[in-house]
C-alpha cells in the first residue's frame, strides 16, 4: 500500500487484514516504495497506490513499476475525478501492467473486496503471462512445425445465450505442455515478416475445424484475425478464398477481423483488397473499436459488416458511467450503419445485463468461456447450454 496519508494507509492495511490478506507492506511515498519493492525476492501480487502524493506522484510511480517489473498487478486508489482515473488505468495497461481497478476514496471493505476479487479471477493467467525468454529461432520453428495453432472463444447472442460463432485465437503449445499467448510471440513474427504466414495457417486450420463441426451438426460463424500487411497484398483475397474453399467452407461464414490501428496506416492502399474480400463473400469486422483515433473515417470508407467493441470499454462498464457511455455510443453507431455488434471482454453478469439493456446483439468474454482447443469446443459449448447449478 503506497499512501502518504498515515490514517488512510493504516485503514487500508486494516481492511486488507479483515479480508484475509496474509502479508501486506506499506510505504508513505513512491521513492521508499520502490526501494522496498526492489528489495523483495518476488514482486507482490498487487500494489495499491494513491495518485496525489508529494514528491513522486502515483502516475510517475506506476511508470517505474512497469519499467522495472516490480508488480504483478496494480490497484489505483484515489479521490480524483473518474476521467483522470480512467486515463491512468489506460496508461498503466499500455505500459504492460495488469490493472485491477480504480477505486474511489473513501476506501471501504466492499470496494476493496470487489477489486481484489478480480485479482483472484486472473491468477490462472500468471504462468502464461510469464513465458521466459522467447527467441526468434524458437518462434520460427514453432510456426513451421505446426505448434502455433488456433484455439476458439465462443460468441453468443445476448437475447437467448445461443452460441452463434467462435473467434480463432493463436496459441503456441510448447513441448513441455505450456501454452504461450500471442502477445509474446506475435511481435517476433512481425519483425521477421511472418505475420501473413501465421494468418494463412490460422485460417486454414480454423476452417478445417469448422468443417468438422459442421459435419457434426455444430454450425458456427468463424472469425479470424488478419494482419495489417494483408492490406498491401493485392493477391490476399484470392488466396484466402482458395484456402477457405479447399477446406470445404463457404466464405460467407467467415469474418475477417482487422484492428483499427492497422487500418489507420493502410486503409488508403488497402481499400481495393478489402472490397475484393467483401466481393468474395467474406465478412469484415473492425476489431478493438474505439482504441484508434480515426474510427469514423474508417467506418465511412471500409465495407465492414461487424463492429467489435474493445474489452477496455466493456469490462466493468456496468459500474463506470464513462465506459458505459462509450459502449452505448458505439452500439448506436453500429445500429445506424447496419453493422452487427460484438462486445468483447464480458466478464460479469452485470456487464452482460448492461449490454442486453443497451441492445447489443453478441457477447464474447470470460463470463461465457475462455479460448479452448478445437477438440474441446463441443464439450465446452455443451456445458454452456446446460450450466451446473
N, C-alpha and C positions, 0 to 999 in steps of 0.2 A: 504494500500500500504506500503510494507516494503522495503525500498530502502535507502542505506547510502548516495547516491549522491543527494544533495539537488536539483539541477536543474532538474535532471531526475525524481525525486519524484514529484516536482511541475508540471512538464509537464504531468505526468501520471494523476494527480488529475484534471488537466485542461481537458484532453481528456475524462476522466470519466464524468465530468460535461457536456461536449458537447454531450455525448451520453445519457444524461438524468438520470444518477445515482443520486438518491436523497440524499444519505448520504454516505460520504467517510471519512475514518480515515487514519492517516499516522503515520509511525514510522521510525526512522532513523537507527534502529538496532534491532536485534532479541530479546534481553532482554527486551527492552522497549515495543516492540510489544506484547510480551507475557503478560506483566503487563496490557497493555491496553485491550487485549482480555479477560483476566481473570476478569476484572472489568465489562465487559458487561453482561447484563442480558440474552442476547441471542447471539449465535455466528453469525458473519456476513455471508452473502450469499456467498461471495468469499474473499479469502485472496490472494492478489498478492504479490509475493515475489521474490526478486533478490537472486541469489545464491552466488555471490562473494562479501561477506560483511566481514568487520573486526570483530574480536571477535567471536560471534556466526554466523557461515556461514548459508546460506539458507538451506542446507541439514539437519543440526542439528536442525534448527528451524522447518522444516517440520515434523521431528520426534517428536518434542514436541507438535506440533499441533495435531498429530494423537493420542498420548498418553493421552492428556488432553481433547480431543474432542472439540477443540476451533474453528473449521472451518467446514462449510458445504461443501466447495469446495476450491480447490487451483488452482491458475494460476501462473506458473513459468515464469518469465521474466528475460532473461539473454543474454549476448553476448558470452557465452561459446559455445563450439562446439556441433553439433547436437547429437553426440553419447552420450555425458555426459547428455544432456537434456533428451534424451530418457531413460537413466538409472535412472535419478531422478524421472521421471514420473512413471516408473515401481515400484520403491521403494515406492513412495507415495501410489500407488494403493495397494501394498502389505500390507501397514500399515492400510488400510481401508479408505483412503481418496478418495474422488471424485476429479479427476484431469481433469480440463477443457482442458488444452493445455499447451504447452511450446512455448512461443512467443520470437522470436529472437529480440534483440535490433538492431537498434533503434525502440522504440515503436511508432506505428502510430495509427491513429484513425481507419483505416480499419482493421489492425491486432487485435486491441482491440475489435472492434465490432464483428468480427468473433468469437473470443474466448468467449465473453460474450453471444453470440447467442446460443452456446451450453449449457450454463447455463439455459437459458430460456427453452430449449427443455427438460431439465431433472428435472425441478421443480416439475412436476407432480409425480415424484417418491419419493419425500422427505418424505411424510407421510408413505409410505410403507417401507421406509428405517429406520424409527424410530418407531418400534412397541412397545417400552417399555419393561418391564420385561417379559422374556419367561421362564416359569417354566417347569421342566421335566414332572410334572403331567399333565399340560395343553396340552403339545405336545402329550404325550401318549394317552390322552383322545381324542384328535383331530384325531389321526390316527385310533384309534379303532372305533370312531364314524363316520368315513367317511367324516370328514370335510377337510381333505387334499386330493385334487382332481387334476386331470390333466387339465391344460389349454394348448392351442395349438398355436404355432407360425408357420406361413406358410414358405415354402421353394419354390422358384420359379426359373425357367430356365432363365438365363440371356439373351439367344438368342431371346426369344419371350415373356417373362414375364408370361408364363403359370405356374400355381401353380401345383407342382407335389408331394408335400408331406408336412407333418407337424411334428414338434417336440413336444412331450408331456413334459410339464414343471410343476413341482409340485407347487401348491398354497394352502395355508391354509386360508379358508374362515371362519372367526370368526362369532359368533352370532350377533355381532354389525355391521356386514357388511364390516369390514376392511379385506383387503387381505394382508397376510404376505408372503414375498418372502422366497425362500428356504434357503438362506444363514443364516437366523435367526433361523430356526428350524431343519435343517438337522444335524448340529453338535450335537444337543441334541439327536437326534435319533441314531447318530453314537455312542455316548457314551453309550447308552442303548442297543447297538447291535440290532437295529431295522431297519437298512437300507435295509436288504433283504425283510422284510415285506413291507416296503414302495415301493421298486422296483416292487414286485409282485402285489401290489394293483394298482400302476400306470399302469402297463402292462395290467391288467385285465380291468380296467375302460377305458383306451385308446382304447383297442381292441373293446369294446362294442360301443364306439363312432364311430370307423372306420366302424364297421358292419352297423350301422345306416346310415352313409354317403354313403357307398357302395350301399345300397338299394335305396337311393335317387338319385343314379347316379353320386355321387361325389367320385370318386375313387382316393385315395391318399396313398402314401407310408407313413408309420408311424415310427418315430424314438423315442426310449425310452431309457433313461439313466439307466445304470446298475451299481450297487455298486461294489466296489473293492472286497468285501468279497465273491461275486459270484465266483470269480476265485479259491477259496478254496473249493467250494462245488461241488463234482462230480455229484450230482443229479440235479444241476441247469438247465442243458439243457433239461432234461426230464420234469421238472416242467414247464419251460417256454413254451415248445411245447404243453403241456396239456392245459395251460391257454389260449394260442392263439387259439388252435383248438376248445376248448369249447365255445369260443366267435364267432366261425364261420369264422375265419380269416386264411389266408394262411401264414405260417411263412416266405415265400419268400417276402412278402410285409412289413415285419418288419425289421427295422435296430436297432440293439442294440449298444448304444454308451458307450464306455469306455474311461475314461480320461487317458491321457498319464502317469500321475503321479501314478495312480493305477496300471498300467501295470509294471512300473518300480519295484514296490515292489513284484508283484505277478506273473509275466509272467512265471517264471521258473516252478512254481507249477500249473499254470492255463492253460498251452497250451493245455492240453487234453480237458478241459472244452470248450475252445474257438473253438477247432477243431470240437467238437461234436455239438456245436451250428451251425457252418457252414454246417456240415453234415446234419443237420435237416432243412436247408434252410434259416436260419436267415442271414441277412446281418450284418456285423461288421464294426463299424466306430471308428476310433481313434479320440477322441474329444480333443479340445484345443491343436491341434498340434502345436509344437514349443515352448510350455511353460515348457516342461520337459528337461531332459539332455541326454536322450538316444533314441531319436526319430528314428534314422536309424536302431538301433538294434531291436527296437520293430517292425518296418515295415518289417524287414527281417525275423522275427520269426513268426509273427501272421498273419493268413489268412484274413486280412482286405479287405473290399470291398469299403470303403469310407474313405476319409481324410477330416476332418473339420479344416479349418484354423481359429485359435483363433481370436476373435474380437479385442484383444490387438494389433494385427498386421494390421487388416483390416481397422478399424475405423481411418480415417484421412490419410490413406496410399497414397492417391492421392496427398497429399501436402507434404509428408515426404519421401524422397528418401530411407532412410534406411528401413522403414516399407515396402515400395513398393518392395524393393529387396527381403525381406523375403517372401512376398506373391508370387512374381514371381518364386522364387526358389522352394517354396512348390508346386505350380501348376505344375512346370516342373517335379518334383519328382512324383507327382500323375499320370501324363500322362505316364511317363516311367514305372510305376508299374501297370498301367491299373486300377487305382482307380478312382471312382467318387470324385469330389472335391466340397466341400460346404464351402463358405465363410460366417462366422458369423460376426455380428456387422456392417452390411451395413447400414449406416445412412444418406448418402448424394448421390445426383445424380452423383457427381464427383467420389465417391467411386465405384458406380455402373458402370460408364463408364470405369474406370480404370480396373476393374475386367473383363469386356467384352473384352477390348483390350488385356488383358493377357490370354484370353481363358478359364477363369473359367466357369464352367457349371451351378452352382447353387448358389443362394444367399439367405441369411436369415438375418433379422435385422429390425430395427425400420423404415427404409425407406419403407419397404413392409408392416410391421404391427407388433405390439407387440402381445404377447400371449393373447388369449381370451378364455372364457369358451366354451365348446363344442357346446352348443346350439347357440352361437353367430357366430361360424365359417362360416357357409354358407353365412350369410349376409355380413360378412367381406370380404370374397372372391369375392362376387358379386360386392362390392364397388371397389375392386382392379381391377376387369376386366373392370368395367365401371367408371373410375375415373371422379370426378367432375372437370370441368374446369372453 
